[in-house]
Amino acid sequence: MSDTAGATTAPAAGDRPELKRVMGPGLLLLFVVGDILGTGVYALTGKVAGQVGGAVWLPFLCAFIVAMLTATSYLELVTKYPKAGGAAVYTHKAFGIHFLTFLLTFAVMCSGLTSASTASKSFAANFFTAVGIGKGHGSVLLITALAFMTLIAVVNLRGVGESVKANVVMTIVELTGLLIVIGVGAWALISGDGDTSRLTQFNVPDGESPFGAVTAATALAFFAMVGFEDSVNMAEETKDPVKIFPKMMLLGLSITGVIYVAVAISAIALVPPDKLSEGDAPLLEVIKAGAPGFPLEIFAWITMFAVANSALINMLMASRLLYGMSHEKVLPGPLGRVLHKRRTPYVAIFFTTALAFVLIGYADLTALGGTTAFLLLCVFAIVNVAVLVLRRDKVEHKHFHAPTALPVIGSVLCVYLASPLSGRASADYKIAGYLMVVGVALWALTWALNKYVFKRKADFDPSHLDQSGPVN
C-alpha cells in the first residue's frame, strides 16, 4: 500500500487536481507484488501447517485461486472507472446504501488493525533472535509487541510520506527473505536432506475430512494473498491503466502464488508440521533446519522489516479512514482532529492504537490472521456482486470484462470461506463482531447527534476517503 501522491497538474474536469501518471508496467508489477508479500507468509505458514499437516502448500494454492477470481472483478471495475477508488467506492456506486458503504469501509479499517496486530506479534517473535538473545516468552513477547505498536503510533503521529521507490526497496527485502527460504529448501532437497513424503500427508482431527481441513486452512491462508486489491488506488498514477492493469495484476498475483507454494514446500520438506506450527516465527525454523550455518539474526531482521512495513502501512490506513469517515460526518467529529504542526489525525491514531493494543493482548496470531482474512473475504464477496450489478452502467471506453462465471464463482467461494462451513474458527467471528459493534455504536452515536443536536444529514461519499486498503 502507498500514500504516494503524485505531483499535481491542472485541475481535472471535477473539482480535484489530477495526479501525475508516473507508474509504468514495471513499477505497477512491483507495487502489486510488494503489497501481497509480507506478514501472511512470514508469520502464518506454521499455523496453516498446524491445521492441514504436510500438505500445507495446498491451502496457499486454493487461496491463490480465490484471489485470482476476485482480482478479475477488481480489474473490470478499475479499468471501467480508472480513478483512485476501492471496495467502498464500488459498493456505493453499485448499491447506493450509505449504511452498507459505512459497514464495508469500517470492515476494511478493522482488517487493517487485525493485520497490523498480527505483524506486531510476528515482530516480537523475531526480535529476540535478531538481537541475538534467544527467544522471548509469554509476557515478554506481549510487552515487546505492545512496545512495537507504540513505536508505530509515534511514527504515524510524525507523519509518513511513502514513495513508489521506497515500496520497491521494501519489496526487494521481503522477496529476498522468501527466496532465501526457497533456495535453502531446494538445496536441501537436491542434497537429499528434505522429506518430500510429507507433502501429501494430512493431519486431520478425528471426525473431520481432508476437505474440511484444507478449507479451514485456506480460510486462514487467504490472509497471505490480500493486498492485490490495493493497487486500484494507483489507477490515477498509472500511465495507461486500462491497458496495463490486467496484465500486471494477474502477473503479480501469479508470481506471489508461485512463491508462496514454493515457500510452503520448502518449509514442510525441512520441518515437520507439528514443529513448524510451534511459535510465531516458522520460517526461522526452516532456515535453522536447512542451513544451520546461515546467520539467523540476518533472516530475523529481514522478517522484522517485512512485518514492520505491513504494520505501519496498515495503521496509517486505519487512522486515515477513521479521519475520513469523521469528516464525512458518519463517525464522531473528534476523530477528525489533527495536530497543528504535523497535520496528522492524532485522535484517530490514538483510537486505532488503543484498539490494536486490545487485539494484541486478547487474541493469538492465528485468530488475528483469521479475522483479517474473514473481514476481507466479506468485502471481496460484495465486490464480486457489485461488478455484476454495475454492468448496467455502461461506459464509452473499452475496459477489461471478466467472464460472468468468474465473479459468480468468486463470490460463492468468498462466502463459503467466510462461513462456518469452511471450518473457520469461532474466534474470528468474535473478534470481527466486537470490532464491528464498536463501529456501529460510533455510527449510531453520530447519527443521533447529527439528527437531534446538529440538525444535519450525513451524505457519505467514500470517494472523499483515502481508500488505501490493508496489506498482509
VENHUDA-V35130 format. One record per helix or strand of 2 or more residues. SS is the DSSP state (H for helix, E for strand). FROM is the first residue (numbers start at 1). LEN is the number of residues. Records with the same first field share a line. If there is no record, write none. Layout:
SS->FROM-LEN, FROM-LEN
This chain:
E->8-4, 17-3
H->25-12, 39-14, 56-25, 87-9, 98-33, 138-21, 164-27, 196-5, 210-16, 228-10, 241-30, 273-4, 282-9, 296-32, 333-4, 346-17, 365-28, 404-15, 420-3, 426-28, 462-3
